[in-house]
Amino acid sequence: MRISAVTDHAVRRATGYALGAAALAAVLAVTGCGAGSHGGKASHPPSPAAAGAAGGAGAGAGSGAPATPAGSGDSADSGDSGDAGRAADACKPDAVSPAATNEDGEGRDPRHLLLTLTNAGDKPCTLYRYPYVRLGTYSRSPVPAIEDSAPRGTVTLAPGAQAYAALLVGGGRTDAYETKAIALLLQDRDPGSTTGDPVPFELPAVASFDEGARVTYWTTAQGDALDFVMSR
């Protein structure tokens, strides 16, 4: 009887151990614990933050998306500078309207003339330096300019705007050239170059030009131009 009780106790103990081992194996299988491809370490599910970071990195790498948000960082200039900062094209003879005024008064022999050019075009244009005024068909050189009248920059005219140059007819010297019309050339950007055909000016009366004739630089203020010739 004693042997039988001992045997029965041993059987129950062995059965308990077997059931405990089976239950432990079931728990390990459910939680994913145990040795495997992770070198025996427990494999825990990632936290929501880590999962989000991993998902974002994966999307960027897979789709070629920029690492920085759209619109961040330096942006390229979408505008085209073109000719920005440059002067407008030179005024052309067919885009200006000329006029001449006798500053000595109506009915008097003109000695001081005011030459006016109006931009008759539809876009701005630039008058460079001073007009080339030639006296007669056989004149070898233009009327000399009064250098003191040179402005600080070029004169650019908006459509409808006017520019002025004063012309001293002469100093009462001999060998005068009498005329009621003159023509002048407009200078281009490069010194010594012109823009094309002469611009004709009808004078208010016959003027007697001689070697003392002088012309000012272009300006947008007629008083500035006349100041350089009225005292001569």
Residue pairs with C-beta under 8 A, 6 or more apart in sequence:
28 34
32 42
32 43
33 42
33 43
36 43
46 54
59 65
60 66
60 67
87 126
87 154
87 156
87 189
88 123
88 124
88 125
88 126
88 156
89 125
89 126
90 125
90 126
90 127
90 128
90 186
90 187
90 188
90 189
90 195
91 117
91 119
91 121
91 125
91 126
91 127
91 157
91 186
91 195
92 121
92 125
92 186
92 195
92 196
93 186
93 195
93 196
93 197
93 198
93 199
94 196
95 119
95 120
95 121
95 125
96 117
96 118
96 119
96 120
96 121
96 125
96 186
96 199
97 117
97 118
97 120
98 115
98 116
98 117
98 118
98 199
98 200
98 201
99 115
99 116
99 118
99 201
100 113
100 114
100 115
100 116
100 182
100 201
100 202
100 203
100 204
101 113
101 114
101 116
101 204
102 108
102 110
102 112
102 113
102 203
102 204
102 205
103 110
103 112
103 113
103 114
103 166
103 226
103 230
104 110
104 111
104 112
106 204
107 205
108 205
109 205
109 206
109 207
109 208
110 169
110 203
110 204
110 205
110 207
111 168
111 169
111 170
111 207
112 166
112 167
112 168
112 169
112 226
112 229
112 230
113 166
113 167
113 169
113 203
113 207
114 164
114 165
114 166
114 167
114 222
114 225
114 226
115 131
115 164
115 165
115 166
115 167
115 184
115 201
115 215
116 162
116 163
116 164
116 222
117 127
117 157
117 162
117 163
117 164
117 165
117 199
117 218
118 160
118 161
118 162
119 125
119 157
119 158
119 159
119 160
119 161
119 162
120 159
121 159
122 159
123 159
124 156
124 157
124 158
124 159
125 156
125 157
126 154
126 155
126 156
126 157
126 189
127 154
127 155
127 156
127 157
127 163
127 186
127 187
127 218
128 154
128 186
128 187
128 188
128 189
128 218
129 145
129 150
129 187
129 191
129 217
129 218
130 145
130 149
130 150
130 165
130 187
130 215
130 216
130 217
130 218
131 142
131 165
131 184
131 185
131 186
131 187
131 199
131 215
131 218
132 142
132 184
132 185
132 186
132 187
132 194
133 142
133 143
133 167
133 182
133 184
133 213
133 215
134 141
134 142
134 143
134 182
134 183
134 184
134 185
134 198
135 143
135 177
135 179
135 182
135 209
135 213
136 177
136 179
142 184
142 185
142 215
143 167
143 209
143 213
143 214
143 215
144 213
144 214
144 215
145 214
145 215
145 216
145 217
146 168
146 214
146 215
146 216
146 217
146 228
146 229
148 228
149 166
149 216
149 217
149 219
149 224
149 225
149 228
150 217
151 217
151 218
151 219
155 163
155 218
155 219
155 220
157 163
157 220
161 220
162 220
163 218
163 219
163 220
164 218
164 219
164 220
164 221
164 222
164 224
164 225
165 215
165 216
165 217
165 218
165 219
165 225
166 215
166 216
166 222
166 225
166 226
166 228
166 229
166 230
167 213
167 214
167 215
167 216
167 229
168 212
168 213
168 214
168 215
168 229
168 232
169 207
169 208
169 209
169 210
169 213
170 176
170 208
170 209
170 210
170 211
170 212
170 213
171 210
171 211
171 212
171 232
172 210
172 212
173 210
173 211
173 212
174 210
175 210
175 211
176 208
176 209
176 210
177 208
177 209
177 210
178 206
178 207
178 208
178 209
179 203
179 206
179 207
179 209
180 202
180 203
180 205
180 206
180 207
181 200
181 201
181 202
181 203
182 200
182 201
182 203
183 198
183 199
183 200
183 201
184 198
184 199
184 201
185 194
185 195
185 198
185 199
186 194
186 195
186 196
186 199
187 193
187 194
187 195
188 194
188 195
214 229
214 232
216 225
216 228
216 229
217 225
219 225
